[in-house]
Amino acid sequence: MKISVNVNGCTRESDVEARTLLVNYLRDELGLTGTKIGCDTSQCGACTVHMDGKALKSCTSLAVQADGCDVTTIEGLAHNGDLHPMQQSFWDNHGLQCGFCTPGMIMATTALLADNPNPDEDEIRHGLEGNLCRCTGYHNIVKAVAAVAQAGGD
């Protein structure tokens, strides 16, 4: 099937098999490997991207479902070499260790702040449900998100 997807601000036209998962399309066809494959069951959140401004686990969506949509990956958050405020806050607040879950965490939390620009700690933790980290214990991730919210988002 032929699809046309606006990925990180660039229109990409591709022929894909109807069964191709969005995560595989992004990684294998477009070379955007920041979107991770962690569990293949939508439980870990490492594959989270934005589709039309909403957080989406790309391992549970087909590439053909993104036809005509705007998709943003972790690679699309930075602009002109400057990190997105959430990326910078994860760095500044030590919200990462191994980094495997980080792209999904950042994509989930930027969507959270788009819907709720001033969340409290419980709302941040609730917004992170469905994103698993085996390294950090989440404290510094929550701190990073709160810092961006306090600074007024992006």
C-alpha positions in Angstrom: 0.0 0.0 0.0 1.2 3.5 -0.7 1.2 5.9 2.2 2.1 9.5 2.7 3.0 10.5 6.2 4.4 13.9 7.4 7.2 12.7 9.7 9.0 15.3 11.7 7.9 18.0 9.3 8.9 16.1 6.1 6.4 14.4 3.8 7.4 10.8 3.3 5.8 8.6 0.7 6.4 4.9 0.8 5.1 1.5 -0.3 4.4 -0.6 2.8 2.9 -4.0 3.5 -0.5 -3.6 5.1 0.8 -5.5 8.2 3.8 -3.2 8.8 3.8 -1.7 12.3 4.4 2.0 12.6 7.4 1.4 14.8 9.0 -0.8 12.1 8.2 1.7 9.4 9.9 4.5 11.4 12.9 2.5 12.3 13.5 0.3 9.2 12.1 2.3 6.3 12.9 5.8 7.6 16.0 5.1 9.8 14.5 6.9 12.8 15.9 4.6 15.4 15.2 6.8 18.4 11.8 5.1 18.6 12.6 1.9 20.5 11.1 -1.6 20.3 10.9 -2.8 23.9 8.2 -5.3 24.5 6.0 -5.7 21.3 2.9 -5.7 23.6 2.4 -2.0 24.2 3.3 -2.3 27.9 6.7 -0.5 28.0 6.1 2.7 26.1 9.6 2.8 24.5 7.9 3.1 21.1 5.8 6.2 22.0 5.5 8.8 19.2 3.0 11.6 18.6 0.4 11.2 15.8 -1.5 14.3 15.1 -0.4 15.7 18.4 -1.4 12.8 20.6 0.9 10.2 22.2 0.7 6.8 20.6 2.5 3.5 21.1 3.7 2.9 17.6 4.1 -0.9 18.2 0.3 -1.1 18.3 -0.4 0.9 15.2 0.0 0.0 11.6 1.9 2.3 9.2 -1.1 2.5 7.0 -3.1 4.1 9.9 -0.6 7.0 9.8 -1.4 7.7 6.1 -2.2 11.4 5.9 -1.1 12.1 9.5 1.6 14.1 11.2 4.0 11.9 13.1 6.6 13.3 15.4 9.4 11.1 16.8 12.0 11.9 19.4 14.3 13.0 16.5 11.7 15.7 15.6 11.6 17.4 19.0 14.9 19.2 18.7 15.1 22.3 16.4 18.2 23.6 14.8 20.4 21.6 17.0 18.7 22.8 20.2 17.2 20.2 22.4 13.5 20.4 23.2 13.0 21.8 26.8 11.9 18.3 27.9 15.0 16.7 26.4 17.2 19.3 28.1 15.3 18.8 31.4 15.8 15.1 31.4 19.5 15.8 30.9 19.7 18.5 33.6 17.7 16.6 36.1 19.3 13.2 35.5 16.0 11.7 34.3 17.8 8.9 32.5 20.4 6.2 33.1 20.7 3.7 30.3 18.5 5.8 28.0 16.5 3.0 26.4 13.2 4.2 27.7 14.0 7.9 27.5 12.6 8.6 24.0 9.3 7.1 24.9 9.2 8.9 28.3 10.0 12.2 26.6 7.3 11.7 24.0 4.7 10.7 26.6 5.5 13.7 28.9 5.6 16.3 26.1 2.1 15.1 25.2 1.1 15.2 28.9 2.2 18.9 29.2 0.4 19.7 25.9 -2.9 18.5 27.5 -2.1 19.6 31.1 0.5 22.4 31.2 0.7 22.5 35.0 0.4 18.9 36.4 1.1 18.1 40.0 3.3 15.2 40.9 0.4 12.7 41.0 -0.7 13.8 37.5 2.8 13.4 36.2 3.1 9.9 37.6 -0.3 9.0 36.2 0.8 10.4 32.8 3.8 8.2 32.9 1.7 5.0 33.4 2.4 2.7 30.5 6.0 3.8 30.3 8.4 1.5 32.1 12.0 2.3 33.3 14.1 -0.4 34.8 16.9 2.0 35.9 15.8 5.3 37.4 13.1 4.7 39.9 11.1 7.6 38.2 12.0 10.3 40.8 14.2 12.3 38.5 11.9 11.7 35.5 9.1 13.3 37.5 11.4 16.1 38.6 12.4 16.7 35.0 8.8 17.0 33.9 7.9 19.2 36.8 10.8 21.5 35.9 9.5 22.0 32.4 6.0 22.6 33.6 7.2 25.2 36.1 9.2 26.9 33.4 6.1 27.2 31.2 6.6 24.2 28.9 8.0 24.6 25.5 
